[in-house]
Amino acid sequence: MSEITADDFKPAEDGVAASTAEWEVRVDLAAMFRLTHMFGWDDTIWNHITARAPGTEHTFFMHRFGLLYEEVTASNLIKVDEEGRVLEGPPDVNTAGFVIHSAIHLNHPKNKFVFHAHPPTAIAATAFKDGIPYWVQDSSMLYGKIGYHDWEGLSVDLDERFRIAENLGDGKVLVMRNHGFLSVGETAGEAFMNMYYMIRMCEVAVQAQASGLELEPATPELWEMSCKQYEAFSPGKYEWPALKRRCDRADPSYKN
């Protein structure tokens, strides 16, 4: 199948609606890959970020298995259906990526973007037996929004999808124990910033507990109040345009 370009998404002369919305989703998803690389959260060709194709229930975009994150562009993303069949692009699908992401796209339709990562500065926290503690202010935006999923080995069993979806529930982040993290959002910016704050929360937890000093946990009431206060600053609303400008300055080829 030939590579898709922006020209394939321009409005048709006869007035038939072309998928401008689809191209925008592709560009945002490609930007997420490039930013993940810039932040140092990528893992060569591994891990995955996906986005539901506009106007579909279960079809979504993911990156072609084997590409580095800095090689991902809007046009070289592949499109897969709920069975893992490739509808557009070469048949290079990361099986674990399909299993993990289809769990969300099939069961949590409000979350259009799904972000899975193993950030090296934070994954140690996935092994904390009692979960990841809240220590600092910006962690509070995720208070009560983090689920936990026990490690089942490599995510290649389709049945695991049900447990992933159930353990995420109505949350915004899923800690995959002994493995990594999953964040979701209605927009690319929301999913990206949920991951950003989850990683910061884990980095702080590892660093604070490694200090050996006594720590101040604060009260549940204070964490809940701070979480409510953060609702005035929806994740991604202000950050995402700025982050895309960073992409544009560094390498605008992600939009090709």
PyRosetta script that sets phi, psi and omega in degrees:
from pyrosetta import init, pose_from_sequence

init()
pose = pose_from_sequence("MSEITADDFKPAEDGVAASTAEWEVRVDLAAMFRLTHMFGWDDTIWNHITARAPGTEHTFFMHRFGLLYEEVTASNLIKVDEEGRVLEGPPDVNTAGFVIHSAIHLNHPKNKFVFHAHPPTAIAATAFKDGIPYWVQDSSMLYGKIGYHDWEGLSVDLDERFRIAENLGDGKVLVMRNHGFLSVGETAGEAFMNMYYMIRMCEVAVQAQASGLELEPATPELWEMSCKQYEAFSPGKYEWPALKRRCDRADPSYKN")
pose.set_psi(1, 135.9)
pose.set_omega(1, -177.0)
pose.set_phi(2, -72.2)
pose.set_psi(2, 156.1)
pose.set_omega(2, -178.2)
pose.set_phi(3, -71.0)
pose.set_psi(3, 141.5)
pose.set_omega(3, -179.9)
pose.set_phi(4, -83.8)
pose.set_psi(4, 142.8)
pose.set_omega(4, 176.7)
pose.set_phi(5, -128.5)
pose.set_psi(5, 171.7)
pose.set_omega(5, 179.7)
pose.set_phi(6, -59.2)
pose.set_psi(6, -30.7)
pose.set_omega(6, -178.8)
pose.set_phi(7, -62.1)
pose.set_psi(7, -27.0)
pose.set_omega(7, -179.7)
pose.set_phi(8, -69.6)
pose.set_psi(8, -10.4)
pose.set_omega(8, -175.0)
pose.set_phi(9, -114.8)
pose.set_psi(9, 11.3)
pose.set_omega(9, 178.2)
pose.set_phi(10, -78.5)
pose.set_psi(10, 149.7)
pose.set_omega(10, -179.1)
pose.set_phi(11, -57.4)
pose.set_psi(11, 138.8)
pose.set_omega(11, 179.4)
pose.set_phi(12, -74.7)
pose.set_psi(12, 153.5)
pose.set_omega(12, -176.7)
pose.set_phi(13, -66.2)
pose.set_psi(13, -29.1)
pose.set_omega(13, -176.9)
pose.set_phi(14, -82.4)
pose.set_psi(14, 6.9)
pose.set_omega(14, 176.0)
pose.set_phi(15, 88.5)
pose.set_psi(15, -2.9)
pose.set_omega(15, 176.9)
pose.set_phi(16, -64.9)
pose.set_psi(16, 131.2)
pose.set_omega(16, -176.1)
pose.set_phi(17, -65.5)
pose.set_psi(17, 121.6)
pose.set_omega(17, 174.0)
pose.set_phi(18, -93.3)
pose.set_psi(18, 165.6)
pose.set_omega(18, -171.0)
pose.set_phi(19, -88.5)
pose.set_psi(19, 70.7)
pose.set_omega(19, 172.5)
pose.set_phi(20, -61.9)
pose.set_psi(20, -38.4)
pose.set_omega(20, 179.5)
pose.set_phi(21, -62.1)
pose.set_psi(21, -39.1)
pose.set_omega(21, -179.7)
pose.set_phi(22, -64.8)
pose.set_psi(22, -42.0)
pose.set_omega(22, 179.5)
pose.set_phi(23, -64.4)
pose.set_psi(23, -38.3)
pose.set_omega(23, 178.3)
pose.set_phi(24, -62.6)
pose.set_psi(24, -39.3)
pose.set_omega(24, 177.0)
pose.set_phi(25, -64.8)
pose.set_psi(25, -42.2)
pose.set_omega(25, 177.5)
pose.set_phi(26, -59.6)
pose.set_psi(26, -43.8)
pose.set_omega(26, -179.0)
pose.set_phi(27, -64.9)
pose.set_psi(27, -44.5)
pose.set_omega(27, 179.2)
pose.set_phi(28, -63.0)
pose.set_psi(28, -40.6)
pose.set_omega(28, -179.8)
pose.set_phi(29, -66.2)
pose.set_psi(29, -43.1)
pose.set_omega(29, 177.1)
pose.set_phi(30, -61.2)
pose.set_psi(30, -38.4)
pose.set_omega(30, 177.8)
pose.set_phi(31, -62.8)
pose.set_psi(31, -37.7)
pose.set_omega(31, 178.5)
pose.set_phi(32, -61.7)
pose.set_psi(32, -40.9)
pose.set_omega(32, 177.7)
pose.set_phi(33, -62.8)
pose.set_psi(33, -46.8)
pose.set_omega(33, -178.2)
pose.set_phi(34, -63.5)
pose.set_psi(34, -41.3)
pose.set_omega(34, -180.0)
pose.set_phi(35, -67.7)
pose.set_psi(35, -36.7)
pose.set_omega(35, 176.9)
pose.set_phi(36, -59.7)
pose.set_psi(36, -40.3)
pose.set_omega(36, 176.3)
pose.set_phi(37, -65.1)
pose.set_psi(37, -44.4)
pose.set_omega(37, -179.2)
pose.set_phi(38, -61.0)
pose.set_psi(38, -37.0)
pose.set_omega(38, -178.5)
pose.set_phi(39, -82.2)
pose.set_psi(39, -5.6)
pose.set_omega(39, 178.8)
pose.set_phi(40, 77.7)
pose.set_psi(40, 24.7)
pose.set_omega(40, -178.6)
pose.set_phi(41, -97.8)
pose.set_psi(41, -4.1)
pose.set_omega(41, -177.8)
pose.set_phi(42, -80.2)
pose.set_psi(42, 172.7)
pose.set_omega(42, -175.4)
pose.set_phi(43, -145.2)
pose.set_psi(43, 71.9)
pose.set_omega(43, -171.2)
pose.set_phi(44, 48.8)
pose.set_psi(44, -118.5)
pose.set_omega(44, -176.9)
pose.set_phi(45, -91.8)
pose.set_psi(45, -2.6)
pose.set_omega(45, -171.6)
pose.set_phi(46, -87.7)
pose.set_psi(46, 172.5)
pose.set_omega(46, -175.8)
pose.set_phi(47, 70.9)
pose.set_psi(47, 176.1)
pose.set_omega(47, -168.4)
pose.set_phi(48, -162.0)
pose.set_psi(48, 150.2)
pose.set_omega(48, 174.1)
pose.set_phi(49, -134.4)
pose.set_psi(49, 136.4)
pose.set_omega(49, -177.5)
pose.set_phi(50, -134.9)
pose.set_psi(50, 163.7)
pose.set_omega(50, 177.4)
pose.set_phi(51, -145.2)
pose.set_psi(51, 136.3)
pose.set_omega(51, 177.5)
pose.set_phi(52, -68.3)
pose.set_psi(52, 137.7)
pose.set_omega(52, 177.2)
pose.set_phi(53, -71.9)
pose.set_psi(53, 129.3)
pose.set_omega(53, -179.5)
pose.set_phi(54, -56.0)
pose.set_psi(54, 141.0)
pose.set_omega(54, 177.9)
pose.set_phi(55, 80.4)
pose.set_psi(55, 6.8)
pose.set_omega(55, 178.1)
pose.set_phi(56, -122.4)
pose.set_psi(56, 161.1)
pose.set_omega(56, 179.0)
pose.set_phi(57, -91.3)
pose.set_psi(57, -40.0)
pose.set_omega(57, -172.0)
pose.set_phi(58, -131.9)
pose.set_psi(58, -4.9)
pose.set_omega(58, -179.2)
pose.set_phi(59, -78.2)
pose.set_psi(59, 137.8)
pose.set_omega(59, -178.7)
pose.set_phi(60, -145.6)
pose.set_psi(60, 160.9)
pose.set_omega(60, 178.1)
pose.set_phi(61, -95.2)
pose.set_psi(61, 142.4)
pose.set_omega(61, 172.4)
pose.set_phi(62, -145.7)
pose.set_psi(62, 168.8)
pose.set_omega(62, -177.9)
pose.set_phi(63, -85.5)
pose.set_psi(63, 152.8)
pose.set_omega(63, -179.4)
pose.set_phi(64, -68.1)
pose.set_psi(64, 124.2)
pose.set_omega(64, -178.1)
pose.set_phi(65, -58.7)
pose.set_psi(65, 127.0)
pose.set_omega(65, -178.7)
pose.set_phi(66, 112.0)
pose.set_psi(66, -13.9)
pose.set_omega(66, 177.4)
pose.set_phi(67, -87.2)
pose.set_psi(67, 139.4)
pose.set_omega(67, 168.8)
pose.set_phi(68, -71.1)
pose.set_psi(68, 156.5)
pose.set_omega(68, -176.9)
pose.set_phi(69, -62.3)
pose.set_psi(69, -33.2)
pose.set_omega(69, -179.5)
pose.set_phi(70, -76.4)
pose.set_psi(70, -3.9)
pose.set_omega(70, 177.2)
pose.set_phi(71, -98.6)
pose.set_psi(71, -8.0)
pose.set_omega(71, -176.7)
pose.set_phi(72, -75.3)
pose.set_psi(72, 133.8)
pose.set_omega(72, 175.6)
pose.set_phi(73, -130.4)
pose.set_psi(73, 168.7)
pose.set_omega(73, 179.4)
pose.set_phi(74, -59.2)
pose.set_psi(74, -35.7)
pose.set_omega(74, -174.7)
pose.set_phi(75, -85.8)
pose.set_psi(75, -20.1)
pose.set_omega(75, -179.1)
pose.set_phi(76, -98.2)
pose.set_psi(76, 8.9)
pose.set_omega(76, 170.0)
pose.set_phi(77, -66.8)
pose.set_psi(77, 149.1)
pose.set_omega(77, 175.4)
pose.set_phi(78, -106.1)
pose.set_psi(78, 157.6)
pose.set_omega(78, 179.9)
pose.set_phi(79, -115.6)
pose.set_psi(79, 129.1)
pose.set_omega(79, -179.8)
pose.set_phi(80, -125.5)
pose.set_psi(80, 157.3)
pose.set_omega(80, 177.3)
pose.set_phi(81, -100.7)
pose.set_psi(81, -174.8)
pose.set_omega(81, -174.3)
pose.set_phi(82, -68.2)
pose.set_psi(82, -13.2)
pose.set_omega(82, 177.3)
pose.set_phi(83, -96.7)
pose.set_psi(83, -0.5)
pose.set_omega(83, -178.8)
pose.set_phi(84, 86.2)
pose.set_psi(84, 8.2)
pose.set_omega(84, 177.9)
pose.set_phi(85, -77.0)
pose.set_psi(85, 134.8)
pose.set_omega(85, 179.3)
pose.set_phi(86, -80.9)
pose.set_psi(86, 121.0)
pose.set_omega(86, -179.4)
pose.set_phi(87, -94.0)
pose.set_psi(87, -31.2)
pose.set_omega(87, 178.3)
pose.set_phi(88, -141.2)
pose.set_psi(88, 132.5)
pose.set_omega(88, 178.6)
pose.set_phi(89, 98.9)
pose.set_psi(89, 175.8)
pose.set_omega(89, -179.7)
pose.set_phi(90, -71.6)
pose.set_psi(90, 154.2)
pose.set_omega(90, -175.8)
pose.set_phi(91, -79.7)
pose.set_psi(91, 55.7)
pose.set_omega(91, -178.6)
pose.set_phi(92, -109.4)
pose.set_psi(92, 83.4)
pose.set_omega(92, -174.8)
pose.set_phi(93, -109.0)
pose.set_psi(93, 130.9)
pose.set_omega(93, 172.0)
pose.set_phi(94, -77.4)
pose.set_psi(94, 114.1)
pose.set_omega(94, -174.7)
pose.set_phi(95, -59.0)
pose.set_psi(95, -47.5)
pose.set_omega(95, 179.5)
pose.set_phi(96, -61.6)
pose.set_psi(96, -38.1)
pose.set_omega(96, 177.9)
pose.set_phi(97, -61.8)
pose.set_psi(97, -42.7)
pose.set_omega(97, 178.7)
pose.set_phi(98, -63.8)
pose.set_psi(98, -45.1)
pose.set_omega(98, -178.5)
pose.set_phi(99, -61.0)
pose.set_psi(99, -50.8)
pose.set_omega(99, -176.1)
pose.set_phi(100, -64.4)
pose.set_psi(100, -45.4)
pose.set_omega(100, -173.8)
pose.set_phi(101, -78.9)
pose.set_psi(101, -35.3)
pose.set_omega(101, 177.3)
pose.set_phi(102, -65.6)
pose.set_psi(102, -26.8)
pose.set_omega(102, 175.6)
pose.set_phi(103, -55.9)
pose.set_psi(103, -40.6)
pose.set_omega(103, -179.2)
pose.set_phi(104, -81.9)
pose.set_psi(104, -46.4)
pose.set_omega(104, -177.2)
pose.set_phi(105, -63.4)
pose.set_psi(105, -29.2)
pose.set_omega(105, 179.6)
pose.set_phi(106, -81.2)
pose.set_psi(106, -27.7)
pose.set_omega(106, -169.6)
pose.set_phi(107, -118.0)
pose.set_psi(107, -15.1)
pose.set_omega(107, -179.1)
pose.set_phi(108, -131.0)
pose.set_psi(108, 74.8)
pose.set_omega(108, -171.6)
pose.set_phi(109, -62.0)
pose.set_psi(109, -22.2)
pose.set_omega(109, -179.7)
pose.set_phi(110, -70.0)
pose.set_psi(110, -24.2)
pose.set_omega(110, -179.2)
pose.set_phi(111, -90.3)
pose.set_psi(111, 97.7)
pose.set_omega(111, -173.9)
pose.set_phi(112, -82.5)
pose.set_psi(112, -22.6)
pose.set_omega(112, 179.4)
pose.set_phi(113, -119.6)
pose.set_psi(113, 136.1)
pose.set_omega(113, -178.2)
pose.set_phi(114, -131.4)
pose.set_psi(114, 129.7)
pose.set_omega(114, -170.2)
pose.set_phi(115, -126.9)
pose.set_psi(115, 118.2)
pose.set_omega(115, 177.3)
pose.set_phi(116, -118.3)
pose.set_psi(116, 133.0)
pose.set_omega(116, -177.2)
pose.set_phi(117, -151.2)
pose.set_psi(117, 158.7)
pose.set_omega(117, 174.3)
pose.set_phi(118, -122.0)
pose.set_psi(118, 62.2)
pose.set_omega(118, -175.3)
pose.set_phi(119, -58.8)
pose.set_psi(119, 126.3)
pose.set_omega(119, -172.1)
pose.set_phi(120, -62.9)
pose.set_psi(120, -26.6)
pose.set_omega(120, -179.1)
pose.set_phi(121, -82.7)
pose.set_psi(121, -5.4)
pose.set_omega(121, -171.5)
pose.set_phi(122, -127.0)
pose.set_psi(122, -20.5)
pose.set_omega(122, -170.9)
pose.set_phi(123, -66.7)
pose.set_psi(123, -19.6)
pose.set_omega(123, 176.5)
pose.set_phi(124, -57.1)
pose.set_psi(124, -32.5)
pose.set_omega(124, -177.5)
pose.set_phi(125, -67.9)
pose.set_psi(125, -19.2)
pose.set_omega(125, 178.7)
pose.set_phi(126, -68.8)
pose.set_psi(126, -12.7)
pose.set_omega(126, 179.4)
pose.set_phi(127, -95.0)
pose.set_psi(127, -1.2)
pose.set_omega(127, 177.1)
pose.set_phi(128, -62.4)
pose.set_psi(128, 123.7)
pose.set_omega(128, -175.1)
pose.set_phi(129, -62.1)
pose.set_psi(129, -40.0)
pose.set_omega(129, -174.8)
pose.set_phi(130, -97.2)
pose.set_psi(130, 18.0)
pose.set_omega(130, -180.0)
pose.set_phi(131, 88.5)
pose.set_psi(131, 175.8)
pose.set_omega(131, -174.8)
pose.set_phi(132, -95.2)
pose.set_psi(132, 121.4)
pose.set_omega(132, -175.4)
pose.set_phi(133, -77.8)
pose.set_psi(133, 155.0)
pose.set_omega(133, 173.9)
pose.set_phi(134, -93.2)
pose.set_psi(134, 123.0)
pose.set_omega(134, -179.2)
pose.set_phi(135, -121.8)
pose.set_psi(135, -30.2)
pose.set_omega(135, -172.4)
pose.set_phi(136, -128.9)
pose.set_psi(136, 162.7)
pose.set_omega(136, -169.7)
pose.set_phi(137, -50.6)
pose.set_psi(137, -51.8)
pose.set_omega(137, -172.3)
pose.set_phi(138, -72.0)
pose.set_psi(138, -10.5)
pose.set_omega(138, 171.8)
pose.set_phi(139, -67.2)
pose.set_psi(139, -25.0)
pose.set_omega(139, -173.1)
pose.set_phi(140, -66.5)
pose.set_psi(140, -20.7)
pose.set_omega(140, 178.9)
pose.set_phi(141, -65.4)
pose.set_psi(141, -18.1)
pose.set_omega(141, 177.8)
pose.set_phi(142, -103.4)
pose.set_psi(142, 7.4)
pose.set_omega(142, -176.7)
pose.set_phi(143, -61.8)
pose.set_psi(143, 125.8)
pose.set_omega(143, -179.0)
pose.set_phi(144, 77.4)
pose.set_psi(144, 5.9)
pose.set_omega(144, -175.9)
pose.set_phi(145, -117.2)
pose.set_psi(145, 12.5)
pose.set_omega(145, -176.6)
pose.set_phi(146, -112.0)
pose.set_psi(146, 125.4)
pose.set_omega(146, 175.0)
pose.set_phi(147, -104.5)
pose.set_psi(147, 169.2)
pose.set_omega(147, -179.6)
pose.set_phi(148, -130.6)
pose.set_psi(148, 137.5)
pose.set_omega(148, -179.4)
pose.set_phi(149, -129.1)
pose.set_psi(149, 122.5)
pose.set_omega(149, -178.1)
pose.set_phi(150, -69.0)
pose.set_psi(150, 146.2)
pose.set_omega(150, -179.9)
pose.set_phi(151, -65.7)
pose.set_psi(151, 134.5)
pose.set_omega(151, 178.4)
pose.set_phi(152, -123.3)
pose.set_psi(152, 19.5)
pose.set_omega(152, -172.5)
pose.set_phi(153, 83.6)
pose.set_psi(153, -168.1)
pose.set_omega(153, 179.7)
pose.set_phi(154, -57.8)
pose.set_psi(154, 139.0)
pose.set_omega(154, -175.8)
pose.set_phi(155, -82.4)
pose.set_psi(155, 76.0)
pose.set_omega(155, -179.5)
pose.set_phi(156, -120.6)
pose.set_psi(156, 3.0)
pose.set_omega(156, 179.6)
pose.set_phi(157, -99.6)
pose.set_psi(157, 119.7)
pose.set_omega(157, -178.1)
pose.set_phi(158, -58.6)
pose.set_psi(158, -29.8)
pose.set_omega(158, -179.3)
pose.set_phi(159, -63.4)
pose.set_psi(159, -25.0)
pose.set_omega(159, -179.4)
pose.set_phi(160, -63.7)
pose.set_psi(160, -22.6)
pose.set_omega(160, -178.9)
pose.set_phi(161, -56.2)
pose.set_psi(161, -39.2)
pose.set_omega(161, -178.1)
pose.set_phi(162, -64.7)
pose.set_psi(162, -39.2)
pose.set_omega(162, -179.0)
pose.set_phi(163, -73.4)
pose.set_psi(163, -36.8)
pose.set_omega(163, 176.1)
pose.set_phi(164, -61.3)
pose.set_psi(164, -48.1)
pose.set_omega(164, -179.0)
pose.set_phi(165, -62.7)
pose.set_psi(165, -42.0)
pose.set_omega(165, -179.2)
pose.set_phi(166, -67.2)
pose.set_psi(166, -40.9)
pose.set_omega(166, -177.2)
pose.set_phi(167, -72.9)
pose.set_psi(167, -28.1)
pose.set_omega(167, 172.7)
pose.set_phi(168, -68.7)
pose.set_psi(168, -43.6)
pose.set_omega(168, -179.1)
pose.set_phi(169, 57.2)
pose.set_psi(169, -132.3)
pose.set_omega(169, 178.4)
pose.set_phi(170, -92.9)
pose.set_psi(170, 12.4)
pose.set_omega(170, -177.3)
pose.set_phi(171, -76.5)
pose.set_psi(171, 179.9)
pose.set_omega(171, -179.3)
pose.set_phi(172, -114.6)
pose.set_psi(172, -16.0)
pose.set_omega(172, 179.8)
pose.set_phi(173, -139.8)
pose.set_psi(173, 142.2)
pose.set_omega(173, 174.4)
pose.set_phi(174, -121.6)
pose.set_psi(174, 121.3)
pose.set_omega(174, 172.5)
pose.set_phi(175, -85.7)
pose.set_psi(175, 116.1)
pose.set_omega(175, 177.3)
pose.set_phi(176, -93.1)
pose.set_psi(176, 102.0)
pose.set_omega(176, -170.7)
pose.set_phi(177, -54.4)
pose.set_psi(177, 138.3)
pose.set_omega(177, 178.8)
pose.set_phi(178, 58.7)
pose.set_psi(178, 24.1)
pose.set_omega(178, -170.8)
pose.set_phi(179, -142.5)
pose.set_psi(179, -71.5)
pose.set_omega(179, -174.5)
pose.set_phi(180, 177.3)
pose.set_psi(180, -153.6)
pose.set_omega(180, -174.0)
pose.set_phi(181, -132.1)
pose.set_psi(181, 153.4)
pose.set_omega(181, 174.3)
pose.set_phi(182, -132.0)
pose.set_psi(182, 127.8)
pose.set_omega(182, 173.5)
pose.set_phi(183, -123.7)
pose.set_psi(183, 154.4)
pose.set_omega(183, -177.0)
pose.set_phi(184, -134.6)
pose.set_psi(184, 164.6)
pose.set_omega(184, 177.0)
pose.set_phi(185, -171.3)
pose.set_psi(185, 158.1)
pose.set_omega(185, 174.5)
pose.set_phi(186, -73.1)
pose.set_psi(186, -21.9)
pose.set_omega(186, 178.8)
pose.set_phi(187, -129.0)
pose.set_psi(187, 164.5)
pose.set_omega(187, 176.0)
pose.set_phi(188, -60.5)
pose.set_psi(188, -42.8)
pose.set_omega(188, -178.9)
pose.set_phi(189, -62.8)
pose.set_psi(189, -39.8)
pose.set_omega(189, 179.8)
pose.set_phi(190, -65.7)
pose.set_psi(190, -47.2)
pose.set_omega(190, -180.0)
pose.set_phi(191, -62.1)
pose.set_psi(191, -40.8)
pose.set_omega(191, -178.4)
pose.set_phi(192, -66.6)
pose.set_psi(192, -45.4)
pose.set_omega(192, -177.3)
pose.set_phi(193, -72.3)
pose.set_psi(193, -31.2)
pose.set_omega(193, 173.4)
pose.set_phi(194, -61.1)
pose.set_psi(194, -40.6)
pose.set_omega(194, 176.2)
pose.set_phi(195, -67.0)
pose.set_psi(195, -41.6)
pose.set_omega(195, -179.9)
pose.set_phi(196, -55.4)
pose.set_psi(196, -49.3)
pose.set_omega(196, -177.0)
pose.set_phi(197, -73.7)
pose.set_psi(197, -29.5)
pose.set_omega(197, 175.5)
pose.set_phi(198, -65.6)
pose.set_psi(198, -42.2)
pose.set_omega(198, 179.8)
pose.set_phi(199, -64.7)
pose.set_psi(199, -44.1)
pose.set_omega(199, 177.6)
pose.set_phi(200, -59.9)
pose.set_psi(200, -42.7)
pose.set_omega(200, 179.7)
pose.set_phi(201, -59.1)
pose.set_psi(201, -41.7)
pose.set_omega(201, -179.1)
pose.set_phi(202, -72.6)
pose.set_psi(202, -40.5)
pose.set_omega(202, 177.5)
pose.set_phi(203, -59.9)
pose.set_psi(203, -44.3)
pose.set_omega(203, 178.9)
pose.set_phi(204, -63.4)
pose.set_psi(204, -42.9)
pose.set_omega(204, -179.0)
pose.set_phi(205, -60.9)
pose.set_psi(205, -45.0)
pose.set_omega(205, -179.8)
pose.set_phi(206, -64.8)
pose.set_psi(206, -44.7)
pose.set_omega(206, -177.7)
pose.set_phi(207, -68.6)
pose.set_psi(207, -43.2)
pose.set_omega(207, -177.7)
pose.set_phi(208, -65.5)
pose.set_psi(208, -44.8)
pose.set_omega(208, -178.0)
pose.set_phi(209, -71.9)
pose.set_psi(209, -27.2)
pose.set_omega(209, 177.2)
pose.set_phi(210, -72.3)
pose.set_psi(210, -19.5)
pose.set_omega(210, -178.5)
pose.set_phi(211, -67.1)
pose.set_psi(211, -26.3)
pose.set_omega(211, -177.7)
pose.set_phi(212, 77.9)
pose.set_psi(212, 0.0)
pose.set_omega(212, 179.9)
pose.set_phi(213, -85.1)
pose.set_psi(213, 156.3)
pose.set_omega(213, 177.1)
pose.set_phi(214, -69.6)
pose.set_psi(214, 137.7)
pose.set_omega(214, -174.4)
pose.set_phi(215, -113.7)
pose.set_psi(215, 151.5)
pose.set_omega(215, 179.1)
pose.set_phi(216, -98.4)
pose.set_psi(216, 112.5)
pose.set_omega(216, -174.9)
pose.set_phi(217, -81.1)
pose.set_psi(217, -19.1)
pose.set_omega(217, -173.0)
pose.set_phi(218, 65.2)
pose.set_psi(218, 170.8)
pose.set_omega(218, -174.8)
pose.set_phi(219, -95.8)
pose.set_psi(219, 153.2)
pose.set_omega(219, 175.0)
pose.set_phi(220, -55.2)
pose.set_psi(220, -36.0)
pose.set_omega(220, -179.7)
pose.set_phi(221, -63.1)
pose.set_psi(221, -39.1)
pose.set_omega(221, 179.7)
pose.set_phi(222, -70.2)
pose.set_psi(222, -40.1)
pose.set_omega(222, 176.6)
pose.set_phi(223, -62.5)
pose.set_psi(223, -41.6)
pose.set_omega(223, 179.8)
pose.set_phi(224, -64.5)
pose.set_psi(224, -42.1)
pose.set_omega(224, 178.6)
pose.set_phi(225, -62.3)
pose.set_psi(225, -45.1)
pose.set_omega(225, -179.6)
pose.set_phi(226, -64.3)
pose.set_psi(226, -38.4)
pose.set_omega(226, 177.0)
pose.set_phi(227, -60.1)
pose.set_psi(227, -42.4)
pose.set_omega(227, 177.3)
pose.set_phi(228, -62.5)
pose.set_psi(228, -40.1)
pose.set_omega(228, -179.9)
pose.set_phi(229, -63.3)
pose.set_psi(229, -35.7)
pose.set_omega(229, -179.6)
pose.set_phi(230, -68.1)
pose.set_psi(230, -15.1)
pose.set_omega(230, 180.0)
pose.set_phi(231, -62.3)
pose.set_psi(231, -20.0)
pose.set_omega(231, 177.2)
pose.set_phi(232, -75.1)
pose.set_psi(232, -11.0)
pose.set_omega(232, -178.3)
pose.set_phi(233, -126.6)
pose.set_psi(233, 73.4)
pose.set_omega(233, -176.8)
pose.set_phi(234, -54.6)
pose.set_psi(234, 130.0)
pose.set_omega(234, -177.6)
pose.set_phi(235, -58.6)
pose.set_psi(235, 127.7)
pose.set_omega(235, 177.6)
pose.set_phi(236, 95.5)
pose.set_psi(236, -21.6)
pose.set_omega(236, -175.9)
pose.set_phi(237, -58.5)
pose.set_psi(237, -45.6)
pose.set_omega(237, -179.0)
pose.set_phi(238, -98.9)
pose.set_psi(238, -31.1)
pose.set_omega(238, -174.9)
pose.set_phi(239, -75.5)
pose.set_psi(239, -37.5)
pose.set_omega(239, -170.4)
pose.set_phi(240, -61.5)
pose.set_psi(240, -46.1)
pose.set_omega(240, 176.9)
pose.set_phi(241, -58.4)
pose.set_psi(241, -38.2)
pose.set_omega(241, 179.6)
pose.set_phi(242, -67.8)
pose.set_psi(242, -39.9)
pose.set_omega(242, 179.3)
pose.set_phi(243, -66.4)
pose.set_psi(243, -37.0)
pose.set_omega(243, 177.0)
pose.set_phi(244, -67.9)
pose.set_psi(244, -33.5)
pose.set_omega(244, 174.8)
pose.set_phi(245, -63.7)
pose.set_psi(245, -36.3)
pose.set_omega(245, 176.0)
pose.set_phi(246, -61.7)
pose.set_psi(246, -42.5)
pose.set_omega(246, 176.5)
pose.set_phi(247, -60.4)
pose.set_psi(247, -44.1)
pose.set_omega(247, -179.1)
pose.set_phi(248, -60.9)
pose.set_psi(248, -40.6)
pose.set_omega(248, -179.9)
pose.set_phi(249, -70.5)
pose.set_psi(249, -37.6)
pose.set_omega(249, -175.7)
pose.set_phi(250, -76.9)
pose.set_psi(250, -46.7)
pose.set_omega(250, -176.8)
pose.set_phi(251, -171.2)
pose.set_psi(251, 94.7)
pose.set_omega(251, -176.8)
pose.set_phi(252, -72.4)
pose.set_psi(252, 3.0)
pose.set_omega(252, -178.0)
pose.set_phi(253, -65.8)
pose.set_psi(253, -13.9)
pose.set_omega(253, 177.9)
pose.set_phi(254, -60.3)
pose.set_psi(254, -24.3)
pose.set_omega(254, -177.4)
pose.set_phi(255, -84.2)
pose.set_psi(255, -3.9)
pose.set_omega(255, -178.4)
pose.set_phi(256, -73.9)
pose.dump_pdb("model.pdb")
